[in-house]
Amino acid sequence: MNVLLIGGGGREHALAWAISASPLLDTLYCAPGNPGIADCAELVALEVTDHAAVIAFCTAKDIGFVVVGPEAPLVAGLVDDLNRAGFKAFGPSREAAQLEGSKGFTKDICRDYNIPTAAYKRCTDLAAARSYLRSIGAPIVIKADGLAAGKGVTVAMTMAEAEAALADIFDGRFGGAACVIEEFLEGEEASFFVLSDGTHVLPLTTAQDHKRVGDGDTGPNTGGMGAYSPAPCMTAALCEEALERIVKPTVKAMAERGHPYKGVLYAGLMLTKNGPQLIEYNARFGDPETQVLMPRLKSDILTLLLATADGTLDKMSVRWKDEVALTVCLCAKGYPGNVTKGNPIRGLDQDFGANVEVFHAGTAMQDGQLVSNGGRVLNVTALGATVREAKARAYAAADAIDYADGFCRRDIGWRAL
C-alpha cells in the first residue's frame, strides 16, 4: 500500500518513523515533510491547502491511504474532500474536527451531554467578555475560540493577565474575535488518547506534557516543551472513568449530531478532587506526545489507523512496551516569541544508542547544512525502565547535539520523579 502522510513537524516525523516499519507499506510519501522525515519517506512539494492538488497526487501515485497529521487540514475539510474523491483517509471530518477547531463547540457538547468540565461562558465581543470576567475574578482561564497552535490559552492568576489575554484575542492575534472564559480548575493535568471509528472506541495510552516554556512550569504557554508516557497519575481507574464519563459520551454526541468522530481523540484532562474533568480536545495526535507514544507502541500503527478509517476497531487490540518514553524539545532562543531561523545544527550523525530517537520538528537543509526552521526544532526521545532513566538518556543525547542557538527545559518529567 502507498501511503501519503500530511505534515512536516515532530509529530509527523514520529508517525513516519512508525508507519515506515509497517509490513503493509509499499511506499511512504510525506507532504511537505522535513529533513528528518526524508530518512523514512519520499518528500513531496505539495501545498496541502490545495485539496485538488493533494487529490491529483493521490491519483498519480496510487495512494491507498492518507494520514493527516496536523489540525489545520482537518478543520479545513481535507478528509472530507479526499473521501468524496474516493480516497481513504485517517482523521475526522471538518464538522467532527470542530471538537478542536472551536473551544465553544466542545464546551456546548459537554453541557448538553453532562460531560464533566469547567463552568464557562462564550463571548464574541470584548465588552461582554470584560463584564463576565469582572463578575468572576481571577484566577480564571481565557481561551481563544479557534486554532492557536497551542498558544491561545492563558491561565490568568491576576485580573491584569486576564485583561491582557482578552485584548490579545479581540485584537485578532489568533485570527478570530471570540473566546471562552472558564472556571479555574485545580489539580494535575494529563493526556488520554483513544482511537474512534465513529462507533467503537479503542483506548491507547496516557502522557503528560509540559506547556510552560520555563523550568518549574513558569513563563508563557507553548506548543509543548517535552512529554513522557505513560503518565503515572492516570491510574487504570482514572482511565476507565475518563473513558466512560468523558470520551464515550463525546463519541456518542458526535454520532447523534450526524458527524461521527473517526480518528484519534486526544483528551486534555484535569485530575481534580471530583475526578477527571475535560480541559480540551485535540482532533489529532499530540505534539510532542506522539514522539513518546510511537517509540512505546508495539502494535503496527498502520493497521490501527486503517481499522479506524474502516470502522473495525472492535476487532483491534493494542500492545505497548513496558518502558517509559520521555522527549525533550530543543527550541530556538526566543520561543514561543520571535525566533531566528537558519542557525546550524550539527552532531545528529552520532550514535545515540538503541534507546534514543531524534525527531525533527522545525529543520531545513540550507546549502547542504541542517539548520533550524521554526520555534521547536528537535525532539530528543529516549526509552528507559523508569522516568529517571529515560530522562537521563534523553538529556545526555540532547546535550551532545551542537545547536548553539537552542535551549530546552531541564526538568521534563519532574512530576513523576
FIDOSE-725528 format. One record per residue (C-alpha): residue number from 1; residue in three letters; chain; x, y, z. Coordinates in nm, 2 decimals, padded with zeros to 4 digits. Example, Ala and Ser with C-alpha at 12.3 -4.5 7.8 and 13.67 -1.06 7.14 Angstrom:
BEGIN
<1 Ala A <01.23 -00.45 00.78>>
<2 Ser A <01.37 -00.11 00.71>>
//
This chain:
BEGIN
<1 Met A <00.00 00.00 00.00>>
<2 Asn A <00.12 00.35 -00.08>>
<3 Val A <00.06 00.60 00.20>>
<4 Leu A <00.07 00.98 00.20>>
<5 Leu A <00.14 01.15 00.53>>
<6 Ile A <00.04 01.52 00.56>>
<7 Gly A <00.25 01.74 00.78>>
<8 Gly A <00.61 01.84 00.85>>
<9 Gly A <00.67 01.86 01.22>>
<10 Gly A <00.80 01.64 01.50>>
<11 Arg A <00.46 01.46 01.53>>
<12 Glu A <00.48 01.37 01.16>>
<13 His A <00.84 01.25 01.19>>
<14 Ala A <00.74 01.02 01.47>>
<15 Leu A <00.44 00.89 01.27>>
<16 Ala A <00.65 00.85 00.96>>
<17 Trp A <00.91 00.66 01.16>>
<18 Ala A <00.64 00.42 01.29>>
<19 Ile A <00.45 00.38 00.96>>
<20 Ser A <00.77 00.31 00.77>>
<21 Ala A <00.81 -00.01 00.98>>
<22 Ser A <00.47 -00.15 00.88>>
<23 Pro A <00.46 -00.47 00.67>>
<24 Leu A <00.16 -00.32 00.50>>
<25 Leu A <00.36 -00.04 00.35>>
<26 Asp A <00.49 -00.02 00.00>>
<27 Thr A <00.59 00.35 -00.04>>
<28 Leu A <00.55 00.63 00.21>>
<29 Tyr A <00.52 00.99 00.09>>
<30 Cys A <00.51 01.29 00.31>>
<31 Ala A <00.40 01.65 00.22>>
<32 Pro A <00.58 01.87 00.30>>
<33 Gly A <00.79 01.67 00.54>>
<34 Asn A <01.13 01.78 00.68>>
<35 Pro A <01.49 01.66 00.66>>
<36 Gly A <01.44 01.40 00.93>>
<37 Ile A <01.13 01.26 00.77>>
<38 Ala A <01.33 01.23 00.44>>
<39 Asp A <01.51 00.94 00.61>>
<40 Cys A <01.20 00.73 00.61>>
<41 Ala A <00.97 00.88 00.34>>
<42 Glu A <00.98 01.04 00.00>>
<43 Leu A <00.92 01.41 00.04>>
<44 Val A <00.66 01.58 -00.18>>
<45 Ala A <00.64 01.95 -00.25>>
<46 Leu A <00.26 01.97 -00.22>>
<47 Glu A <00.07 02.27 -00.10>>
<48 Val A <-00.16 02.09 00.14>>
<49 Thr A <-00.42 02.37 00.15>>
<50 Asp A <-00.48 02.30 -00.22>>
<51 His A <-00.70 02.00 -00.18>>
<52 Ala A <-00.73 01.94 -00.56>>
<53 Ala A <-00.35 01.92 -00.58>>
<54 Val A <-00.35 01.66 -00.30>>
<55 Ile A <-00.62 01.46 -00.47>>
<56 Ala A <-00.43 01.47 -00.80>>
<57 Phe A <-00.11 01.35 -00.64>>
<58 Cys A <-00.31 01.06 -00.47>>
<59 Thr A <-00.44 00.96 -00.82>>
<60 Ala A <-00.10 00.98 -00.98>>
<61 Lys A <00.08 00.78 -00.71>>
<62 Asp A <-00.19 00.52 -00.65>>
<63 Ile A <-00.22 00.63 -00.28>>
<64 Gly A <-00.42 00.38 -00.08>>
<65 Phe A <-00.44 00.57 00.24>>
<66 Val A <-00.38 00.93 00.36>>
<67 Val A <-00.28 01.01 00.72>>
<68 Val A <-00.34 01.37 00.81>>
<69 Gly A <-00.11 01.48 01.10>>
<70 Pro A <-00.19 01.85 01.18>>
<71 Glu A <-00.52 02.00 01.29>>
<72 Ala A <-00.55 02.28 01.03>>
<73 Pro A <-00.61 02.05 00.73>>
<74 Leu A <-00.86 01.85 00.93>>
<75 Val A <-01.06 02.17 01.03>>
<76 Ala A <-01.03 02.28 00.66>>
<77 Gly A <-01.20 01.96 00.55>>
<78 Leu A <-00.92 01.77 00.37>>
<79 Val A <-01.05 01.43 00.49>>
<80 Asp A <-01.40 01.52 00.35>>
<81 Asp A <-01.26 01.61 00.01>>
<82 Leu A <-01.04 01.30 00.00>>
<83 Asn A <-01.33 01.08 00.09>>
<84 Arg A <-01.55 01.24 -00.18>>
<85 Ala A <-01.27 01.17 -00.43>>
<86 Gly A <-01.27 00.81 -00.33>>
<87 Phe A <-00.95 00.81 -00.12>>
<88 Lys A <-00.94 00.65 00.23>>
<89 Ala A <-00.80 00.89 00.49>>
<90 Phe A <-00.73 00.89 00.87>>
<91 Gly A <-00.87 01.18 01.06>>
<92 Pro A <-01.21 01.34 01.14>>
<93 Ser A <-01.44 01.53 00.91>>
<94 Arg A <-01.45 01.91 00.90>>
<95 Glu A <-01.75 01.90 01.13>>
<96 Ala A <-01.61 01.64 01.37>>
<97 Ala A <-01.28 01.83 01.39>>
<98 Gln A <-01.47 02.12 01.55>>
<99 Leu A <-01.40 01.94 01.88>>
<100 Glu A <-01.06 02.10 01.84>>
<101 Gly A <-01.14 02.38 01.60>>
<102 Ser A <-01.39 02.55 01.84>>
<103 Lys A <-01.35 02.56 02.21>>
<104 Gly A <-01.70 02.68 02.24>>
<105 Phe A <-01.84 02.39 02.03>>
<106 Thr A <-01.67 02.14 02.27>>
<107 Lys A <-01.80 02.32 02.58>>
<108 Asp A <-02.15 02.32 02.44>>
<109 Ile A <-02.12 01.94 02.38>>
<110 Cys A <-02.01 01.90 02.74>>
<111 Arg A <-02.31 02.10 02.86>>
<112 Asp A <-02.56 01.91 02.65>>
<113 Tyr A <-02.42 01.56 02.74>>
<114 Asn A <-02.33 01.62 03.10>>
<115 Ile A <-01.96 01.57 03.04>>
<116 Pro A <-01.75 01.69 03.34>>
<117 Thr A <-01.57 02.02 03.25>>
<118 Ala A <-01.52 02.36 03.40>>
<119 Ala A <-01.80 02.62 03.41>>
<120 Tyr A <-01.77 02.86 03.12>>
<121 Lys A <-01.91 03.14 02.91>>
<122 Arg A <-01.87 03.20 02.53>>
<123 Cys A <-01.81 03.56 02.44>>
<124 Thr A <-01.80 03.72 02.09>>
<125 Asp A <-01.73 04.08 02.19>>
<126 Leu A <-01.48 04.24 02.42>>
<127 Ala A <-01.73 04.44 02.63>>
<128 Ala A <-01.93 04.12 02.72>>
<129 Ala A <-01.61 03.93 02.79>>
<130 Arg A <-01.48 04.20 03.03>>
<131 Ser A <-01.81 04.22 03.21>>
<132 Tyr A <-01.82 03.85 03.27>>
<133 Leu A <-01.45 03.85 03.37>>
<134 Arg A <-01.52 04.12 03.63>>
<135 Ser A <-01.81 03.93 03.77>>
<136 Ile A <-01.60 03.61 03.82>>
<137 Gly A <-01.25 03.75 03.90>>
<138 Ala A <-00.92 03.57 03.90>>
<139 Pro A <-00.78 03.31 03.88>>
<140 Ile A <-00.95 03.24 03.55>>
<141 Val A <-00.88 03.07 03.22>>
<142 Ile A <-00.91 03.26 02.89>>
<143 Lys A <-00.92 03.06 02.56>>
<144 Ala A <-00.92 03.19 02.21>>
<145 Asp A <-01.21 03.01 02.03>>
<146 Gly A <-01.02 02.86 01.74>>
<147 Leu A <-00.69 02.71 01.64>>
<148 Ala A <-00.39 02.88 01.80>>
<149 Ala A <-00.10 02.63 01.77>>
<150 Gly A <-00.12 02.56 02.15>>
<151 Lys A <-00.07 02.92 02.24>>
<152 Gly A <-00.43 03.05 02.27>>
<153 Val A <-00.49 02.96 02.63>>
<154 Thr A <-00.40 03.19 02.92>>
<155 Val A <-00.42 03.07 03.28>>
<156 Ala A <-00.46 03.41 03.44>>
<157 Met A <-00.38 03.43 03.80>>
<158 Thr A <-00.45 03.81 03.81>>
<159 Met A <-00.71 04.03 03.66>>
<160 Ala A <-00.43 04.22 03.47>>
<161 Glu A <-00.32 03.89 03.30>>
<162 Ala A <-00.68 03.81 03.21>>
<163 Glu A <-00.75 04.16 03.07>>
<164 Ala A <-00.43 04.13 02.86>>
<165 Ala A <-00.54 03.79 02.73>>
<166 Leu A <-00.88 03.92 02.62>>
<167 Ala A <-00.71 04.22 02.45>>
<168 Asp A <-00.49 03.98 02.25>>
<169 Ile A <-00.78 03.77 02.14>>
<170 Phe A <-01.01 04.06 02.04>>
<171 Asp A <-00.72 04.24 01.87>>
<172 Gly A <-00.71 03.94 01.63>>
<173 Arg A <-00.38 03.78 01.74>>
<174 Phe A <-00.53 03.44 01.69>>
<175 Gly A <-00.72 03.52 01.37>>
<176 Gly A <-01.07 03.54 01.53>>
<177 Ala A <-01.26 03.75 01.78>>
<178 Ala A <-01.43 03.51 02.01>>
<179 Cys A <-01.33 03.35 02.34>>
<180 Val A <-01.43 03.10 02.61>>
<181 Ile A <-01.38 03.21 02.97>>
<182 Glu A <-01.36 02.92 03.20>>
<183 Glu A <-01.35 02.84 03.57>>
<184 Phe A <-01.00 02.78 03.70>>
<185 Leu A <-00.96 02.41 03.79>>
<186 Glu A <-00.71 02.29 04.05>>
<187 Gly A <-00.53 01.95 04.00>>
<188 Glu A <-00.28 01.77 03.79>>
<189 Glu A <-00.30 01.77 03.41>>
<190 Ala A <-00.27 01.46 03.19>>
<191 Ser A <-00.34 01.35 02.84>>
<192 Phe A <-00.56 01.05 02.74>>
<193 Phe A <-00.55 00.91 02.39>>
<194 Val A <-00.81 00.69 02.21>>
<195 Leu A <-00.90 00.59 01.86>>
<196 Ser A <-01.26 00.62 01.75>>
<197 Asp A <-01.41 00.48 01.43>>
<198 Gly A <-01.74 00.66 01.48>>
<199 Thr A <-01.89 00.38 01.68>>
<200 His A <-01.62 00.19 01.86>>
<201 Val A <-01.35 00.34 02.09>>
<202 Leu A <-01.01 00.18 02.15>>
<203 Pro A <-00.82 00.33 02.44>>
<204 Leu A <-00.45 00.39 02.36>>
<205 Thr A <-00.24 00.53 02.64>>
<206 Thr A <-00.16 00.83 02.86>>
<207 Ala A <00.11 01.10 02.86>>
<208 Gln A <00.20 01.43 03.04>>
<209 Asp A <00.34 01.72 02.85>>
<210 His A <00.50 02.05 02.98>>
<211 Lys A <00.33 02.35 02.83>>
<212 Arg A <00.51 02.64 03.00>>
<213 Val A <00.84 02.75 02.85>>
<214 Gly A <01.04 02.76 03.17>>
<215 Asp A <01.16 02.52 03.43>>
<216 Gly A <00.91 02.48 03.72>>
<217 Asp A <00.62 02.54 03.48>>
<218 Thr A <00.70 02.91 03.45>>
<219 Gly A <00.66 03.16 03.17>>
<220 Pro A <00.41 03.16 02.88>>
<221 Asn A <00.24 02.86 02.73>>
<222 Thr A <00.39 02.69 02.43>>
<223 Gly A <00.30 02.41 02.19>>
<224 Gly A <00.48 02.18 02.44>>
<225 Met A <00.84 02.17 02.57>>
<226 Gly A <00.85 01.79 02.63>>
<227 Ala A <00.65 01.49 02.74>>
<228 Tyr A <00.66 01.15 02.89>>
<229 Ser A <00.44 00.84 02.87>>
<230 Pro A <00.28 00.67 03.04>>
<231 Ala A <00.16 00.92 03.30>>
<232 Pro A <00.17 00.76 03.65>>
<233 Cys A <-00.11 00.99 03.77>>
<234 Met A <-00.35 00.83 03.52>>
<235 Thr A <-00.43 00.51 03.71>>
<236 Ala A <-00.64 00.23 03.55>>
<237 Ala A <-00.94 00.35 03.74>>
<238 Leu A <-00.90 00.71 03.62>>
<239 Cys A <-00.85 00.60 03.26>>
<240 Glu A <-01.18 00.40 03.29>>
<241 Glu A <-01.36 00.70 03.44>>
<242 Ala A <-01.23 00.93 03.17>>
<243 Leu A <-01.34 00.68 02.90>>
<244 Glu A <-01.69 00.62 03.04>>
<245 Arg A <-01.78 00.98 03.16>>
<246 Ile A <-01.59 01.19 02.90>>
<247 Val A <-01.48 01.01 02.59>>
<248 Lys A <-01.76 00.77 02.51>>
<249 Pro A <-02.03 01.04 02.57>>
<250 Thr A <-01.85 01.27 02.33>>
<251 Val A <-01.83 01.00 02.06>>
<252 Lys A <-02.20 00.93 02.11>>
<253 Ala A <-02.28 01.30 02.09>>
<254 Met A <-02.10 01.34 01.76>>
<255 Ala A <-02.27 01.04 01.61>>
<256 Glu A <-02.61 01.16 01.73>>
<257 Arg A <-02.54 01.50 01.57>>
<258 Gly A <-02.47 01.33 01.24>>
<259 His A <-02.09 01.38 01.24>>
<260 Pro A <-01.94 01.06 01.37>>
<261 Tyr A <-01.59 01.11 01.50>>
<262 Lys A <-01.33 00.89 01.32>>
<263 Gly A <-00.97 00.95 01.42>>
<264 Val A <-00.76 00.99 01.72>>
<265 Leu A <-00.92 01.18 02.01>>
<266 Tyr A <-00.68 01.34 02.25>>
<267 Ala A <-00.84 01.45 02.57>>
<268 Gly A <-00.66 01.70 02.79>>
<269 Leu A <-00.78 01.63 03.14>>
<270 Met A <-00.75 01.80 03.48>>
<271 Leu A <-00.75 01.55 03.76>>
<272 Thr A <-00.95 01.73 04.03>>
<273 Lys A <-01.07 01.62 04.37>>
<274 Asn A <-01.40 01.54 04.20>>
<275 Gly A <-01.24 01.32 03.94>>
<276 Pro A <-01.12 01.39 03.58>>
<277 Gln A <-01.26 01.69 03.40>>
<278 Leu A <-01.22 01.78 03.04>>
<279 Ile A <-00.99 02.08 02.96>>
<280 Glu A <-00.99 02.04 02.59>>
<281 Tyr A <-01.00 01.80 02.30>>
<282 Asn A <-00.75 01.78 02.02>>
<283 Ala A <-00.86 01.61 01.69>>
<284 Arg A <-00.51 01.47 01.61>>
<285 Phe A <-00.21 01.31 01.78>>
<286 Gly A <-00.04 01.54 02.02>>
<287 Asp A <00.29 01.72 01.96>>
<288 Pro A <00.52 01.64 02.14>>
<289 Glu A <00.32 01.34 02.28>>
<290 Thr A <00.33 01.15 01.96>>
<291 Gln A <00.71 01.15 02.00>>
<292 Val A <00.67 00.94 02.31>>
<293 Leu A <00.38 00.73 02.20>>
<294 Met A <00.53 00.59 01.89>>
<295 Pro A <00.85 00.46 02.04>>
<296 Arg A <00.64 00.28 02.31>>
<297 Leu A <00.40 00.12 02.06>>
<298 Lys A <00.45 -00.25 01.98>>
<299 Ser A <00.14 -00.29 01.76>>
<300 Asp A <00.15 -00.19 01.39>>
<301 Ile A <00.04 00.17 01.37>>
<302 Leu A <-00.08 00.15 01.01>>
<303 Thr A <-00.31 -00.15 01.09>>
<304 Leu A <-00.46 00.06 01.37>>
<305 Leu A <-00.51 00.37 01.16>>
<306 Leu A <-00.67 00.17 00.88>>
<307 Ala A <-00.91 00.00 01.12>>
<308 Thr A <-01.01 00.34 01.25>>
<309 Ala A <-01.10 00.45 00.89>>
<310 Asp A <-01.27 00.12 00.81>>
<311 Gly A <-01.49 00.11 01.12>>
<312 Thr A <-01.33 -00.21 01.26>>
<313 Leu A <-01.17 -00.10 01.58>>
<314 Asp A <-01.39 -00.35 01.77>>
<315 Lys A <-01.16 -00.62 01.62>>
<316 Met A <-00.84 -00.45 01.73>>
<317 Ser A <-00.62 -00.45 02.04>>
<318 Val A <-00.31 -00.25 02.11>>
<319 Arg A <00.02 -00.35 02.28>>
<320 Trp A <00.27 -00.12 02.44>>
<321 Lys A <00.63 -00.17 02.56>>
<322 Asp A <00.68 -00.17 02.93>>
<323 Glu A <00.94 00.11 02.91>>
<324 Val A <00.88 00.48 02.98>>
<325 Ala A <00.94 00.72 02.69>>
<326 Leu A <01.05 01.08 02.75>>
<327 Thr A <01.11 01.36 02.50>>
<328 Val A <01.29 01.69 02.53>>
<329 Cys A <01.22 01.97 02.29>>
<330 Leu A <01.52 02.17 02.17>>
<331 Cys A <01.39 02.51 02.08>>
<332 Ala A <01.52 02.82 01.91>>
<333 Lys A <01.61 03.10 02.16>>
<334 Gly A <01.31 03.34 02.19>>
<335 Tyr A <01.04 03.07 02.16>>
<336 Pro A <00.74 03.09 02.19>>
<337 Gly A <00.81 03.45 02.07>>
<338 Asn A <01.00 03.56 01.77>>
<339 Val A <01.29 03.33 01.68>>
<340 Thr A <01.58 03.33 01.43>>
<341 Lys A <01.58 03.06 01.17>>
<342 Gly A <01.87 02.93 00.97>>
<343 Asn A <02.11 02.85 01.26>>
<344 Pro A <02.33 02.54 01.21>>
<345 Ile A <02.27 02.21 01.38>>
<346 Arg A <02.54 01.95 01.39>>
<347 Gly A <02.61 01.62 01.56>>
<348 Leu A <02.29 01.42 01.46>>
<349 Asp A <02.50 01.17 01.28>>
<350 Gln A <02.65 01.03 01.60>>
<351 Asp A <02.53 00.70 01.76>>
<352 Phe A <02.30 00.79 02.04>>
<353 Gly A <02.22 00.43 02.12>>
<354 Ala A <01.93 00.19 02.06>>
<355 Asn A <01.71 00.37 02.32>>
<356 Val A <01.72 00.72 02.16>>
<357 Glu A <01.55 00.87 01.86>>
<358 Val A <01.58 01.23 01.74>>
<359 Phe A <01.27 01.36 01.57>>
<360 His A <01.29 01.67 01.36>>
<361 Ala A <01.03 01.94 01.43>>
<362 Gly A <01.15 02.26 01.27>>
<363 Thr A <01.45 02.19 01.05>>
<364 Ala A <01.56 02.26 00.69>>
<365 Met A <01.86 02.20 00.46>>
<366 Gln A <02.04 02.51 00.36>>
<367 Asp A <02.34 02.48 00.13>>
<368 Gly A <02.40 02.12 00.25>>
<369 Gln A <02.38 02.22 00.61>>
<370 Leu A <02.10 02.12 00.85>>
<371 Val A <01.96 02.44 01.01>>
<372 Ser A <01.67 02.55 01.23>>
<373 Asn A <01.35 02.64 01.07>>
<374 Gly A <01.10 02.71 01.35>>
<375 Gly A <01.05 02.76 01.72>>
<376 Arg A <01.05 02.39 01.82>>
<377 Val A <01.34 02.24 01.63>>
<378 Leu A <01.42 01.89 01.75>>
<379 Asn A <01.26 01.63 01.98>>
<380 Val A <01.51 01.41 02.16>>
<381 Thr A <01.33 01.10 02.28>>
<382 Ala A <01.46 00.81 02.49>>
<383 Leu A <01.32 00.49 02.64>>
<384 Gly A <01.41 00.37 02.99>>
<385 Ala A <01.29 00.13 03.26>>
<386 Thr A <01.19 00.44 03.47>>
<387 Val A <01.12 00.80 03.41>>
<388 Arg A <01.45 00.88 03.57>>
<389 Glu A <01.64 00.66 03.33>>
<390 Ala A <01.46 00.78 03.02>>
<391 Lys A <01.52 01.14 03.13>>
<392 Ala A <01.89 01.08 03.18>>
<393 Arg A <01.93 00.93 02.83>>
<394 Ala A <01.72 01.20 02.66>>
<395 Tyr A <01.92 01.48 02.82>>
<396 Ala A <02.26 01.31 02.75>>
<397 Ala A <02.17 01.29 02.38>>
<398 Ala A <02.03 01.65 02.37>>
<399 Asp A <02.34 01.78 02.53>>
<400 Ala A <02.55 01.61 02.27>>
<401 Ile A <02.38 01.79 01.98>>
<402 Asp A <02.56 02.10 01.86>>
<403 Tyr A <02.29 02.37 01.83>>
<404 Ala A <02.43 02.69 01.97>>
<405 Asp A <02.10 02.89 01.93>>
<406 Gly A <01.90 02.62 02.11>>
<407 Phe A <01.76 02.58 02.46>>
<408 Cys A <01.54 02.33 02.64>>
<409 Arg A <01.37 02.29 02.97>>
<410 Arg A <01.59 02.09 03.21>>
<411 Asp A <01.30 01.94 03.42>>
<412 Ile A <01.09 01.73 03.18>>
<413 Gly A <00.93 01.45 03.38>>
<414 Trp A <00.96 01.62 03.72>>
<415 Arg A <00.61 01.53 03.83>>
<416 Ala A <00.69 01.16 03.81>>
<417 Leu A <01.02 01.18 03.99>>
//
